[in-house]
Amino acid sequence: MQTSYDLSDIEAIADKIVTTVRSNVLLFYGEMGSGKTTLIKAIAKKLGVTDPISSPTFSIVNEYVTGNDQLIYHFDFYRITNQEEALDMGFEEYIYNGDWIFIEWPDNISKFLPKDADIIKLEKQNASKRVISIN
């Protein structure tokens, strides 16, 4: 699925993602400023997260609890310089535990990603318009 959306429509896009993905692991691809974290915030809100949601750029992973007490692990691997760093932080324990996993900059840990993960690609068209592809 590929579609254009305005940032004012992000809640509908989040709903579409939650209802159509096949995996609990979502890989978010896009340049800096394409809206990955903004979309993840909308998805987490759709899943019932009430805590403030922020990018884990420096902490690498943030944990949230959904409305039905399921966990979301939000990873940002932008600052990883070696894929092995993901293993050092216990990434494999997170990825296969059945909780929601949202990963920004998945290219930086490509050899550890599950093959059945859903791929979400974002492209910035202008200040408020994005193109999203979900595979």
N, CA, C and O atoms as a Tinker XYZ file with bonds, in Angstrom:
   540  protein
     1  N      0.832000   -1.168000    0.000000    73     2
     2  CA     0.000000    0.000000    0.000000    64     1     3
     3  C      0.886000    1.244000    0.000000    63     2     4     5
     4  O      1.835000    1.335000    0.780000    81     3
     5  N      0.584000    2.176000   -0.853000    73     3     6
     6  CA     1.275000    3.456000   -0.884000    64     5     7
     7  C      0.228000    4.553000   -0.959000    63     6     8     9
     8  O     -0.719000    4.471000   -1.741000    81     7
     9  N      0.409000    5.582000   -0.139000    73     7    10
    10  CA    -0.544000    6.681000   -0.130000    64     9    11
    11  C      0.129000    7.964000    0.336000    63    10    12    13
    12  O      1.129000    7.931000    1.054000    81    11
    13  N     -0.429000    9.083000   -0.078000    73    11    14
    14  CA     0.003000   10.389000    0.409000    64    13    15
    15  C     -0.913000   10.787000    1.548000    63    14    16    17
    16  O     -2.097000   10.450000    1.558000    81    15
    17  N     -0.355000   11.507000    2.504000    73    15    18
    18  CA    -1.195000   12.001000    3.591000    64    17    19
    19  C     -0.656000   13.315000    4.107000    63    18    20    21
    20  O      0.529000   13.624000    3.982000    81    19
    21  N     -1.554000   14.071000    4.684000    73    19    22
    22  CA    -1.223000   15.317000    5.333000    64    21    23
    23  C     -1.058000   15.009000    6.822000    63    22    24    25
    24  O     -1.700000   14.088000    7.328000    81    23
    25  N     -0.227000   15.747000    7.520000    73    23    26
    26  CA    -0.009000   15.475000    8.938000    64    25    27
    27  C     -1.303000   15.544000    9.749000    63    26    28    29
    28  O     -1.401000   14.919000   10.806000    81    27
    29  N     -2.279000   16.283000    9.276000    73    27    30
    30  CA    -3.569000   16.333000    9.975000    64    29    31
    31  C     -4.319000   15.004000    9.871000    63    30    32    33
    32  O     -5.274000   14.776000   10.614000    81    31
    33  N     -3.896000   14.124000    8.956000    73    31    34
    34  CA    -4.519000   12.809000    8.774000    64    33    35
    35  C     -3.747000   11.683000    9.456000    63    34    36    37
    36  O     -4.028000   10.510000    9.213000    81    35
    37  N     -2.794000   12.021000   10.292000    73    35    38
    38  CA    -1.885000   11.002000   10.829000    64    37    39
    39  C     -2.610000    9.972000   11.698000    63    38    40    41
    40  O     -2.195000    8.814000   11.745000    81    39
    41  N     -3.675000   10.365000   12.379000    73    39    42
    42  CA    -4.412000    9.399000   13.198000    64    41    43
    43  C     -5.054000    8.322000   12.327000    63    42    44    45
    44  O     -5.079000    7.152000   12.710000    81    43
    45  N     -5.569000    8.700000   11.169000    73    43    46
    46  CA    -6.156000    7.721000   10.247000    64    45    47
    47  C     -5.075000    6.801000    9.687000    63    46    48    49
    48  O     -5.313000    5.606000    9.510000    81    47
    49  N     -3.900000    7.339000    9.410000    73    47    50
    50  CA    -2.782000    6.524000    8.919000    64    49    51
    51  C     -2.355000    5.538000   10.011000    63    50    52    53
    52  O     -2.100000    4.368000    9.725000    81    51
    53  N     -2.276000    6.006000   11.250000    73    51    54
    54  CA    -1.917000    5.128000   12.367000    64    53    55
    55  C     -2.934000    3.996000   12.512000    63    54    56    57
    56  O     -2.557000    2.848000   12.744000    81    55
    57  N     -4.210000    4.316000   12.377000    73    55    58
    58  CA    -5.262000    3.299000   12.455000    64    57    59
    59  C     -5.089000    2.273000   11.344000    63    58    60    61
    60  O     -5.212000    1.072000   11.582000    81    59
    61  N     -4.807000    2.737000   10.141000    73    59    62
    62  CA    -4.598000    1.844000    8.996000    64    61    63
    63  C     -3.428000    0.894000    9.257000    63    62    64    65
    64  O     -3.509000   -0.296000    8.952000    81    63
    65  N     -2.353000    1.419000    9.816000    73    63    66
    66  CA    -1.181000    0.593000   10.114000    64    65    67
    67  C     -1.531000   -0.471000   11.153000    63    66    68    69
    68  O     -1.245000   -1.651000   10.951000    81    67
    69  N     -2.139000   -0.067000   12.243000    73    67    70
    70  CA    -2.462000   -0.998000   13.327000    64    69    71
    71  C     -3.382000   -2.115000   12.841000    63    70    72    73
    72  O     -3.266000   -3.253000   13.295000    81    71
    73  N     -4.281000   -1.803000   11.937000    73    71    74
    74  CA    -5.247000   -2.813000   11.488000    64    73    75
    75  C     -4.773000   -3.649000   10.297000    63    74    76    77
    76  O     -5.409000   -4.646000    9.958000    81    75
    77  N     -3.658000   -3.256000    9.650000    73    75    78
    78  CA    -3.234000   -4.006000    8.469000    64    77    79
    79  C     -1.897000   -4.732000    8.599000    63    78    80    81
    80  O     -1.627000   -5.645000    7.820000    81    79
    81  N     -1.056000   -4.353000    9.557000    73    79    82
    82  CA     0.242000   -5.029000    9.650000    64    81    83
    83  C      0.067000   -6.478000   10.065000    63    82    84    85
    84  O     -0.878000   -6.831000   10.771000    81    83
    85  N      1.001000   -7.317000    9.611000    73    83    86
    86  CA     0.947000   -8.743000    9.908000    64    85    87
    87  C      1.886000   -9.128000   11.040000    63    86    88    89
    88  O      1.760000  -10.205000   11.623000    81    87
    89  N      2.814000   -8.256000   11.343000    73    87    90
    90  CA     3.858000   -8.550000   12.313000    64    89    91
    91  C      3.767000   -7.578000   13.486000    63    90    92    93
    92  O      3.153000   -6.517000   13.378000    81    91
    93  N      4.375000   -7.943000   14.590000    73    91    94
    94  CA     4.491000   -7.025000   15.722000    64    93    95
    95  C      5.763000   -6.184000   15.626000    63    94    96    97
    96  O      6.007000   -5.319000   16.466000    81    95
    97  N      6.573000   -6.446000   14.592000    73    95    98
    98  CA     7.824000   -5.701000   14.385000    64    97    99
    99  C      7.639000   -4.783000   13.181000    63    98   100   101
   100  O      7.418000   -5.243000   12.060000    81    99
   101  N      7.734000   -3.473000   13.434000    73    99   102
   102  CA     7.553000   -2.479000   12.384000    64   101   103
   103  C      8.859000   -1.729000   12.177000    63   102   104   105
   104  O      9.420000   -1.158000   13.113000    81   103
   105  N      9.333000   -1.739000   10.937000    73   103   106
   106  CA    10.589000   -1.087000   10.579000    64   105   107
   107  C     10.267000    0.220000    9.873000    63   106   108   109
   108  O      9.576000    0.220000    8.855000    81   107
   109  N     10.754000    1.322000   10.396000    73   107   110
   110  CA    10.462000    2.647000    9.861000    64   109   111
   111  C     11.680000    3.191000    9.129000    63   110   112   113
   112  O     12.720000    3.453000    9.735000    81   111
   113  N     11.539000    3.358000    7.817000    73   111   114
   114  CA    12.593000    3.882000    6.965000    64   113   115
   115  C     12.220000    5.294000    6.517000    63   114   116   117
   116  O     11.055000    5.571000    6.232000    81   115
   117  N     13.185000    6.164000    6.458000    73   115   118
   118  CA    12.952000    7.521000    5.981000    64   117   119
   119  C     14.093000    8.416000    6.410000    63   118   120   121
   120  O     14.772000    8.162000    7.404000    81   119
   121  N     14.286000    9.454000    5.649000    73   119   122
   122  CA    15.340000   10.417000    5.965000    64   121   123
   123  C     15.012000   11.142000    7.269000    63   122   124   125
   124  O     13.884000   11.096000    7.759000    81   123
   125  N     16.018000   11.805000    7.812000    73   123   126
   126  CA    15.830000   12.651000    8.984000    64   125   127
   127  C     14.734000   13.672000    8.656000    63   126   128   129
   128  O     14.778000   14.323000    7.612000    81   127
   129  N     13.766000   13.805000    9.541000    73   127   130
   130  CA    12.693000   14.770000    9.340000    64   129   131
   131  C     11.532000   14.277000    8.501000    63   130   132   133
   132  O     10.638000   15.056000    8.169000    81   131
   133  N     11.526000   12.989000    8.148000    73   131   134
   134  CA    10.438000   12.459000    7.316000    64   133   135
   135  C      9.184000   12.132000    8.120000    63   134   136   137
   136  O      8.127000   11.884000    7.540000    81   135
   137  N      9.286000   12.128000    9.436000    73   135   138
   138  CA     8.105000   11.904000   10.267000    64   137   139
   139  C      8.019000   10.550000   10.934000    63   138   140   141
   140  O      6.935000   10.142000   11.353000    81   139
   141  N      9.128000    9.843000   11.043000    73   139   142
   142  CA     9.104000    8.511000   11.655000    64   141   143
   143  C      8.614000    8.563000   13.104000    63   142   144   145
   144  O      7.699000    7.832000   13.482000    81   143
   145  N      9.222000    9.421000   13.903000    73   143   146
   146  CA     8.836000    9.500000   15.319000    64   145   147
   147  C      7.415000   10.023000   15.466000    63   146   148   149
   148  O      6.674000    9.551000   16.328000    81   147
   149  N      7.022000   10.983000   14.647000    73   147   150
   150  CA     5.663000   11.521000   14.704000    64   149   151
   151  C      4.646000   10.417000   14.415000    63   150   152   153
   152  O      3.619000   10.323000   15.089000    81   151
   153  N      4.928000    9.591000   13.424000    73   151   154
   154  CA     4.033000    8.479000   13.107000    64   153   155
   155  C      4.010000    7.447000   14.233000    63   154   156   157
   156  O      2.947000    6.933000   14.580000    81   155
   157  N      5.156000    7.149000   14.794000    73   155   158
   158  CA     5.219000    6.194000   15.907000    64   157   159
   159  C      4.409000    6.709000   17.089000    63   158   160   161
   160  O      3.725000    5.931000   17.753000    81   159
   161  N      4.475000    7.999000   17.358000    73   159   162
   162  CA     3.662000    8.582000   18.435000    64   161   163
   163  C      2.180000    8.348000   18.171000    63   162   164   165
   164  O      1.436000    7.994000   19.085000    81   163
   165  N      1.750000    8.543000   16.937000    73   163   166
   166  CA     0.338000    8.357000   16.585000    64   165   167
   167  C     -0.069000    6.890000   16.709000    63   166   168   169
   168  O     -1.171000    6.594000   17.172000    81   167
   169  N      0.798000    5.975000   16.304000    73   167   170
   170  CA     0.500000    4.543000   16.421000    64   169   171
   171  C      0.401000    4.149000   17.896000    63   170   172   173
   172  O     -0.524000    3.442000   18.296000    81   171
   173  N      1.356000    4.610000   18.694000    73   171   174
   174  CA     1.338000    4.291000   20.124000    64   173   175
   175  C      0.073000    4.837000   20.784000    63   174   176   177
   176  O     -0.537000    4.164000   21.614000    81   175
   177  N     -0.316000    6.045000   20.419000    73   175   178
   178  CA    -1.551000    6.626000   20.951000    64   177   179
   179  C     -2.749000    5.771000   20.548000    63   178   180   181
   180  O     -3.642000    5.526000   21.359000    81   179
   181  N     -2.768000    5.315000   19.292000    73   179   182
   182  CA    -3.845000    4.454000   18.798000    64   181   183
   183  C     -3.922000    3.153000   19.602000    63   182   184   185
   184  O     -5.006000    2.607000   19.809000    81   183
   185  N     -2.770000    2.666000   20.047000    73   183   186
   186  CA    -2.712000    1.434000   20.838000    64   185   187
   187  C     -3.006000    1.680000   22.325000    63   186   188   189
   188  O     -2.991000    0.746000   23.127000    81   187
   189  N     -3.271000    2.938000   22.686000    73   187   190
   190  CA    -3.680000    3.245000   24.054000    64   189   191
   191  C     -2.598000    3.752000   24.978000    63   190   192   193
   192  O     -2.812000    3.828000   26.188000    81   191
   193  N     -1.438000    4.101000   24.444000    73   191   194
   194  CA    -0.378000    4.656000   25.290000    64   193   195
   195  C     -0.797000    6.062000   25.713000    63   194   196   197
   196  O     -1.190000    6.879000   24.881000    81   195
   197  N     -0.709000    6.333000   27.002000    73   195   198
   198  CA    -1.063000    7.661000   27.508000    64   197   199
   199  C      0.157000    8.446000   27.974000    63   198   200   201
   200  O      0.067000    9.658000   28.168000    81   199
   201  N      1.283000    7.785000   28.155000    73   199   202
   202  CA     2.516000    8.470000   28.559000    64   201   203
   203  C      3.056000    9.310000   27.406000    63   202   204   205
   204  O      2.788000    9.012000   26.242000    81   203
   205  N      3.813000   10.354000   27.723000    73   203   206
   206  CA     4.465000   11.118000   26.654000    64   205   207
   207  C      5.427000   10.218000   25.869000    63   206   208   209
   208  O      6.127000    9.390000   26.452000    81   207
   209  N      5.453000   10.387000   24.568000    73   207   210
   210  CA     6.283000    9.555000   23.696000    64   209   211
   211  C      7.350000   10.443000   23.071000    63   210   212   213
   212  O      7.054000   11.508000   22.529000    81   211
   213  N      8.591000    9.988000   23.155000    73   211   214
   214  CA     9.688000   10.768000   22.585000    64   213   215
   215  C     10.636000    9.842000   21.845000    63   214   216   217
   216  O     10.595000    8.622000   22.005000    81   215
   217  N     11.485000   10.443000   21.039000    73   215   218
   218  CA    12.459000    9.659000   20.289000    64   217   219
   219  C     13.546000    9.142000   21.227000    63   218   220   221
   220  O     14.070000    9.897000   22.046000    81   219
   221  N     13.884000    7.874000   21.111000    73   219   222
   222  CA    14.954000    7.319000   21.949000    64   221   223
   223  C     16.341000    7.466000   21.315000    63   222   224   225
   224  O     17.169000    6.561000   21.423000    81   223
   225  N     16.597000    8.592000   20.662000    73   223   226
   226  CA    17.860000    8.783000   19.946000    64   225   227
   227  C     19.064000    8.549000   20.845000    63   226   228   229
   228  O     20.032000    7.921000   20.416000    81   227
   229  N     19.030000    9.029000   22.061000    73   227   230
   230  CA    20.192000    8.877000   22.941000    64   229   231
   231  C     20.085000    7.650000   23.841000    63   230   232   233
   232  O     21.102000    7.042000   24.173000    81   231
   233  N     18.879000    7.279000   24.238000    73   231   234
   234  CA    18.714000    6.105000   25.101000    64   233   235
   235  C     18.662000    4.817000   24.289000    63   234   236   237
   236  O     18.808000    3.733000   24.855000    81   235
   237  N     18.461000    4.906000   22.995000    73   235   238
   238  CA    18.335000    3.824000   22.014000    64   237   239
   239  C     16.991000    3.106000   22.087000    63   238   240   241
   240  O     16.443000    2.731000   21.050000    81   239
   241  N     16.446000    2.904000   23.291000    73   239   242
   242  CA    15.125000    2.250000   23.387000    64   241   243
   243  C     14.284000    2.932000   24.456000    63   242   244   245
   244  O     14.775000    3.261000   25.536000    81   243
   245  N     13.017000    3.136000   24.142000    73   243   246
   246  CA    12.018000    3.591000   25.107000    64   245   247
   247  C     10.952000    2.516000   25.200000    63   246   248   249
   248  O     10.657000    1.831000   24.221000    81   247
   249  N     10.382000    2.377000   26.375000    73   247   250
   250  CA     9.342000    1.377000   26.619000    64   249   251
   251  C      8.052000    2.081000   27.001000    63   250   252   253
   252  O      8.051000    3.023000   27.794000    81   251
   253  N      6.942000    1.602000   26.418000    73   251   254
   254  CA     5.625000    2.155000   26.713000    64   253   255
   255  C      4.658000    1.010000   26.969000    63   254   256   257
   256  O      4.871000   -0.113000   26.513000    81   255
   257  N      3.594000    1.308000   27.703000    73   255   258
   258  CA     2.557000    0.323000   27.986000    64   257   259
   259  C      1.291000    0.756000   27.253000    63   258   260   261
   260  O      0.868000    1.907000   27.358000    81   259
   261  N      0.688000   -0.176000   26.508000    73   259   262
   262  CA    -0.537000    0.120000   25.758000    64   261   263
   263  C     -1.754000    0.083000   26.687000    63   262   264   265
   264  O     -1.641000   -0.228000   27.873000    81   263
   265  N     -2.898000    0.400000   26.129000    73   263   266
   266  CA    -4.146000    0.384000   26.889000    64   265   267
   267  C     -4.538000   -0.986000   27.406000    63   266   268   269
   268  O     -5.290000   -1.087000   28.375000    81   267
   269  N     -4.037000   -2.055000   26.771000    73   267   270
   270  CA    -4.347000   -3.413000   27.251000    64   269   271
   271  C     -3.121000   -4.074000   27.891000    63   270   272   273
   272  O     -2.996000   -5.298000   27.902000    81   271
   273  N     -2.228000   -3.246000   28.420000    73   271   274
   274  CA    -1.034000   -3.681000   29.166000    64   273   275
   275  C     -0.016000   -4.448000   28.339000    63   274   276   277
   276  O      0.818000   -5.163000   28.895000    81   275
   277  N     -0.070000   -4.312000   27.036000    73   275   278
   278  CA     0.975000   -4.876000   26.190000    64   277   279
   279  C      2.118000   -3.849000   26.124000    63   278   280   281
   280  O      1.892000   -2.652000   26.303000    81   279
   281  N      3.312000   -4.314000   25.874000    73   279   282
   282  CA     4.461000   -3.402000   25.813000    64   281   283
   283  C      4.793000   -3.014000   24.375000    63   282   284   285
   284  O      4.598000   -3.785000   23.435000    81   283
   285  N      5.298000   -1.801000   24.242000    73   283   286
   286  CA     5.868000   -1.306000   22.989000    64   285   287
   287  C      7.311000   -0.947000   23.290000    63   286   288   289
   288  O      7.594000   -0.234000   24.253000    81   287
   289  N      8.221000   -1.440000   22.464000    73   287   290
   290  CA     9.622000   -1.044000   22.542000    64   289   291
   291  C      9.928000   -0.233000   21.292000    63   290   292   293
   292  O      9.813000   -0.724000   20.169000    81   291
   293  N     10.314000    1.002000   21.507000    73   291   294
   294  CA    10.613000    1.936000   20.418000    64   293   295
   295  C     12.124000    2.140000   20.369000    63   294   296   297
   296  O     12.715000    2.735000   21.269000    81   295
   297  N     12.733000    1.636000   19.304000    73   295   298
   298  CA    14.185000    1.720000   19.126000    64   297   299
   299  C     14.538000    2.799000   18.115000    63   298   300   301
   300  O     13.812000    3.021000   17.146000    81   299
   301  N     15.656000    3.464000   18.351000    73   299   302
   302  CA    16.222000    4.404000   17.386000    64   301   303
   303  C     17.702000    4.046000   17.265000    63   302   304   305
   304  O     18.492000    4.325000   18.166000    81   303
   305  N     18.066000    3.427000   16.148000    73   303   306
   306  CA    19.437000    2.973000   15.947000    64   305   307
   307  C     20.275000    3.952000   15.122000    63   306   308   309
   308  O     21.279000    3.562000   14.526000    81   307
   309  N     19.867000    5.212000   15.089000    73   307   310
   310  CA    20.597000    6.220000   14.317000    64   309   311
   311  C     22.053000    6.336000   14.758000    63   310   312   313
   312  O     22.942000    6.477000   13.918000    81   311
   313  N     22.301000    6.280000   16.046000    73   311   314
   314  CA    23.650000    6.498000   16.581000    64   313   315
   315  C     24.499000    5.230000   16.683000    63   314   316   317
   316  O     25.656000    5.297000   17.098000    81   315
   317  N     23.947000    4.091000   16.315000    73   315   318
   318  CA    24.722000    2.844000   16.360000    64   317   319
   319  C     25.787000    2.893000   15.271000    63   318   320   321
   320  O     25.488000    3.210000   14.120000    81   319
   321  N     27.017000    2.582000   15.628000    73   319   322
   322  CA    28.092000    2.588000   14.634000    64   321   323
   323  C     28.508000    1.182000   14.229000    63   322   324   325
   324  O     29.184000    1.000000   13.217000    81   323
   325  N     28.108000    0.191000   15.012000    73   323   326
   326  CA    28.455000   -1.200000   14.748000    64   325   327
   327  C     27.226000   -2.040000   15.096000    63   326   328   329
   328  O     26.667000   -1.899000   16.184000    81   327
   329  N     26.807000   -2.903000   14.188000    73   327   330
   330  CA    25.602000   -3.702000   14.421000    64   329   331
   331  C     25.676000   -4.533000   15.700000    63   330   332   333
   332  O     24.651000   -4.819000   16.318000    81   331
   333  N     26.867000   -4.912000   16.087000    73   331   334
   334  CA    27.035000   -5.729000   17.299000    64   333   335
   335  C     26.590000   -4.978000   18.550000    63   334   336   337
   336  O     26.265000   -5.606000   19.558000    81   335
   337  N     26.569000   -3.651000   18.505000    73   335   338
   338  CA    26.104000   -2.857000   19.652000    64   337   339
   339  C     24.668000   -3.228000   20.010000    63   338   340   341
   340  O     24.295000   -3.205000   21.183000    81   339
   341  N     23.870000   -3.567000   19.014000    73   339   342
   342  CA    22.476000   -3.963000   19.266000    64   341   343
   343  C     22.433000   -5.238000   20.114000    63   342   344   345
   344  O     21.600000   -5.364000   21.012000    81   343
   345  N     23.321000   -6.165000   19.828000    73   343   346
   346  CA    23.373000   -7.398000   20.625000    64   345   347
   347  C     23.841000   -7.107000   22.039000    63   346   348   349
   348  O     23.346000   -7.701000   22.997000    81   347
   349  N     24.794000   -6.196000   22.173000    73   347   350
   350  CA    25.309000   -5.846000   23.493000    64   349   351
   351  C     24.217000   -5.286000   24.403000    63   350   352   353
   352  O     24.277000   -5.450000   25.622000    81   351
   353  N     23.227000   -4.629000   23.818000    73   351   354
   354  CA    22.136000   -4.067000   24.620000    64   353   355
   355  C     20.983000   -5.058000   24.799000    63   354   356   357
   356  O     19.976000   -4.716000   25.418000    81   355
   357  N     21.110000   -6.275000   24.269000    73   355   358
   358  CA    20.087000   -7.306000   24.436000    64   357   359
   359  C     18.967000   -7.255000   23.413000    63   358   360   361
   360  O     17.858000   -7.709000   23.696000    81   359
   361  N     19.229000   -6.719000   22.242000    73   359   362
   362  CA    18.206000   -6.550000   21.222000    64   361   363
   363  C     17.467000   -7.846000   20.901000    63   362   364   365
   364  O     16.248000   -7.828000   20.731000    81   363
   365  N     18.169000   -8.957000   20.815000    73   363   366
   366  CA    17.524000  -10.231000   20.468000    64   365   367
   367  C     16.463000  -10.642000   21.493000    63   366   368   369
   368  O     15.480000  -11.292000   21.140000    81   367
   369  N     16.657000  -10.268000   22.746000    73   367   370
   370  CA    15.658000  -10.587000   23.769000    64   369   371
   371  C     14.378000   -9.783000   23.553000    63   370   372   373
   372  O     13.280000  -10.272000   23.818000    81   371
   373  N     14.520000   -8.570000   23.079000    73   371   374
   374  CA    13.347000   -7.738000   22.804000    64   373   375
   375  C     12.589000   -8.244000   21.578000    63   374   376   377
   376  O     11.367000   -8.386000   21.609000    81   375
   377  N     13.317000   -8.510000   20.515000    73   375   378
   378  CA    12.718000   -8.709000   19.201000    64   377   379
   379  C     11.839000   -9.959000   19.114000    63   378   380   381
   380  O     10.897000   -9.999000   18.323000    81   379
   381  N     12.134000  -10.953000   19.902000    73   379   382
   382  CA    11.391000  -12.212000   19.798000    64   381   383
   383  C     10.483000  -12.479000   20.999000    63   382   384   385
   384  O     10.124000  -13.629000   21.254000    81   383
   385  N     10.109000  -11.434000   21.739000    73   383   386
   386  CA     9.288000  -11.666000   22.927000    64   385   387
   387  C      7.790000  -11.482000   22.695000    63   386   388   389
   388  O      7.000000  -11.695000   23.615000    81   387
   389  N      7.379000  -11.088000   21.480000    73   387   390
   390  CA     5.962000  -10.967000   21.156000    64   389   391
   391  C      5.353000   -9.602000   21.387000    63   390   392   393
   392  O      4.195000   -9.386000   21.032000    81   391
   393  N      6.095000   -8.666000   21.972000    73   391   394
   394  CA     5.585000   -7.319000   22.176000    64   393   395
   395  C      5.733000   -6.514000   20.890000    63   394   396   397
   396  O      6.392000   -6.953000   19.947000    81   395
   397  N      5.113000   -5.329000   20.855000    73   395   398
   398  CA     5.289000   -4.439000   19.709000    64   397   399
   399  C      6.715000   -3.923000   19.701000    63   398   400   401
   400  O      7.252000   -3.528000   20.736000    81   399
   401  N      7.325000   -3.930000   18.520000    73   399   402
   402  CA     8.680000   -3.412000   18.333000    64   401   403
   403  C      8.630000   -2.411000   17.187000    63   402   404   405
   404  O      8.273000   -2.768000   16.064000    81   403
   405  N      8.985000   -1.163000   17.463000    73   403   406
   406  CA     9.055000   -0.111000   16.454000    64   405   407
   407  C     10.515000    0.282000   16.314000    63   406   408   409
   408  O     11.147000    0.657000   17.302000    81   407
   409  N     11.063000    0.205000   15.113000    73   407   410
   410  CA    12.490000    0.466000   14.912000    64   409   411
   411  C     12.701000    1.575000   13.892000    63   410   412   413
   412  O     12.296000    1.464000   12.735000    81   411
   413  N     13.345000    2.651000   14.346000    73   411   414
   414  CA    13.794000    3.701000   13.443000    64   413   415
   415  C     15.245000    3.413000   13.071000    63   414   416   417
   416  O     16.018000    2.930000   13.899000    81   415
   417  N     15.609000    3.705000   11.838000    73   415   418
   418  CA    16.945000    3.462000   11.286000    64   417   419
   419  C     17.300000    1.972000   11.323000    63   418   420   421
   420  O     18.378000    1.611000   11.796000    81   419
   421  N     16.411000    1.103000   10.831000    73   419   422
   422  CA    16.681000   -0.346000   10.856000    64   421   423
   423  C     17.863000   -0.758000    9.977000    63   422   424   425
   424  O     18.447000   -1.819000   10.195000    81   423
   425  N     18.224000    0.063000    8.990000    73   423   426
   426  CA    19.399000   -0.260000    8.160000    64   425   427
   427  C     20.646000   -0.467000    9.001000    63   426   428   429
   428  O     21.531000   -1.238000    8.629000    81   427
   429  N     20.716000    0.218000   10.132000    73   427   430
   430  CA    21.915000    0.152000   10.963000    64   429   431
   431  C     22.053000   -1.156000   11.737000    63   430   432   433
   432  O     23.091000   -1.408000   12.349000    81   431
   433  N     21.009000   -1.991000   11.713000    73   431   434
   434  CA    21.079000   -3.316000   12.358000    64   433   435
   435  C     20.492000   -4.380000   11.436000    63   434   436   437
   436  O     19.900000   -5.352000   11.905000    81   435
   437  N     20.649000   -4.204000   10.159000    73   435   438
   438  CA    19.963000   -5.031000    9.155000    64   437   439
   439  C     20.164000   -6.531000    9.329000    63   438   440   441
   440  O     19.250000   -7.302000    9.036000    81   439
   441  N     21.305000   -6.960000    9.784000    73   439   442
   442  CA    21.521000   -8.412000    9.859000    64   441   443
   443  C     20.792000   -9.079000   11.029000    63   442   444   445
   444  O     20.788000  -10.305000   11.138000    81   443
   445  N     20.173000   -8.274000   11.906000    73   443   446
   446  CA    19.449000   -8.839000   13.046000    64   445   447
   447  C     17.937000   -8.705000   12.923000    63   446   448   449
   448  O     17.215000   -9.043000   13.861000    81   447
   449  N     17.446000   -8.225000   11.800000    73   447   450
   450  CA    16.016000   -7.981000   11.645000    64   449   451
   451  C     15.280000   -9.249000   11.210000    63   450   452   453
   452  O     15.780000  -10.000000   10.372000    81   451
   453  N     14.091000   -9.492000   11.779000    73   451   454
   454  CA    13.315000  -10.658000   11.358000    64   453   455
   455  C     12.793000  -10.462000    9.930000    63   454   456   457
   456  O     12.427000   -9.352000    9.542000    81   455
   457  N     12.764000  -11.522000    9.177000    73   455   458
   458  CA    12.346000  -11.454000    7.773000    64   457   459
   459  C     10.863000  -11.145000    7.604000    63   458   460   461
   460  O     10.451000  -10.654000    6.553000    81   459
   461  N     10.053000  -11.428000    8.627000    73   459   462
   462  CA     8.612000  -11.190000    8.518000    64   461   463
   463  C      8.175000   -9.825000    9.053000    63   462   464   465
   464  O      6.977000   -9.573000    9.183000    81   463
   465  N      9.116000   -8.953000    9.361000    73   463   466
   466  CA     8.778000   -7.619000    9.865000    64   465   467
   467  C      8.066000   -6.804000    8.787000    63   466   468   469
   468  O      8.325000   -6.977000    7.596000    81   467
   469  N      7.181000   -5.928000    9.210000    73   467   470
   470  CA     6.509000   -5.020000    8.282000    64   469   471
   471  C      7.395000   -3.806000    8.041000    63   470   472   473
   472  O      7.989000   -3.265000    8.974000    81   471
   473  N      7.479000   -3.385000    6.796000    73   471   474
   474  CA     8.328000   -2.267000    6.397000    64   473   475
   475  C      7.453000   -1.057000    6.109000    63   474   476   477
   476  O      6.511000   -1.121000    5.319000    81   475
   477  N      7.783000    0.040000    6.763000    73   475   478
   478  CA     7.061000    1.297000    6.575000    64   477   479
   479  C      8.066000    2.332000    6.101000    63   478   480   481
   480  O      9.007000    2.669000    6.819000    81   479
   481  N      7.864000    2.835000    4.890000    73   479   482
   482  CA     8.766000    3.830000    4.316000    64   481   483
   483  C      8.054000    5.171000    4.244000    63   482   484   485
   484  O      6.922000    5.268000    3.769000    81   483
   485  N      8.734000    6.196000    4.723000    73   483   486
   486  CA     8.183000    7.549000    4.717000    64   485   487
   487  C      9.038000    8.455000    3.851000    63   486   488   489
   488  O     10.267000    8.375000    3.846000    81   487
   489  N      8.356000    9.309000    3.126000    73   487   490
   490  CA     9.031000   10.271000    2.269000    64   489   491
   491  C      8.373000   11.630000    2.486000    63   490   492   493
   492  O      7.155000   11.763000    2.373000    81   491
   493  N      9.176000   12.623000    2.794000    73   491   494
   494  CA     8.663000   13.973000    3.023000    64   493   495
   495  C      8.472000   14.676000    1.691000    63   494   496   497
   496  O      9.410000   14.781000    0.901000    81   495
   497  N      7.259000   15.158000    1.439000    73   495   498
   498  CA     6.961000   15.909000    0.225000    64   497   499
   499  C      7.112000   17.408000    0.468000    63   498   500   501
   500  O      7.679000   18.119000   -0.361000    81   499
   501  N      6.601000   17.891000    1.612000    73   499   502
   502  CA     6.760000   19.279000    2.032000    64   501   503
   503  C      6.555000   19.320000    3.548000    63   502   504   505
   504  O      6.565000   18.273000    4.195000    81   503
   505  N      6.371000   20.495000    4.115000    73   503   506
   506  CA     6.297000   20.636000    5.572000    64   505   507
   507  C      5.194000   19.799000    6.210000    63   506   508   509
   508  O      5.340000   19.368000    7.353000    81   507
   509  N      4.091000   19.560000    5.496000    73   507   510
   510  CA     2.994000   18.812000    6.116000    64   509   511
   511  C      2.557000   17.578000    5.328000    63   510   512   513
   512  O      1.684000   16.842000    5.787000    81   511
   513  N      3.133000   17.338000    4.176000    73   511   514
   514  CA     2.707000   16.230000    3.307000    64   513   515
   515  C      3.768000   15.124000    3.296000    63   514   516   517
   516  O      4.964000   15.393000    3.179000    81   515
   517  N      3.302000   13.868000    3.422000    73   515   518
   518  CA     4.186000   12.696000    3.393000    64   517   519
   519  C      3.617000   11.655000    2.427000    63   518   520   521
   520  O      2.421000   11.635000    2.136000    81   519
   521  N      4.509000   10.794000    1.944000    73   519   522
   522  CA     4.105000    9.600000    1.200000    64   521   523
   523  C      4.541000    8.425000    2.060000    63   522   524   525
   524  O      5.678000    8.371000    2.530000    81   523
   525  N      3.630000    7.491000    2.259000    73   523   526
   526  CA     3.925000    6.311000    3.065000    64   525   527
   527  C      3.722000    5.063000    2.220000    63   526   528   529
   528  O      2.764000    4.962000    1.453000    81   527
   529  N      4.647000    4.108000    2.375000    73   527   530
   530  CA     4.533000    2.794000    1.753000    64   529   531
   531  C      4.594000    1.766000    2.865000    63   530   532   533
   532  O      5.477000    1.811000    3.722000    81   531
   533  N      3.649000    0.840000    2.843000    73   531   534
   534  CA     3.630000   -0.229000    3.843000    64   533   535
   535  C      3.720000   -1.552000    3.097000    63   534   536   537
   536  O      2.880000   -1.849000    2.248000    81   535
   537  N      4.735000   -2.344000    3.412000    73   535   538
   538  CA     4.942000   -3.653000    2.774000    64   537   539
   539  C      4.872000   -4.735000    3.826000    63   538   540
   540  O      5.018000   -5.915000    3.508000    81   539
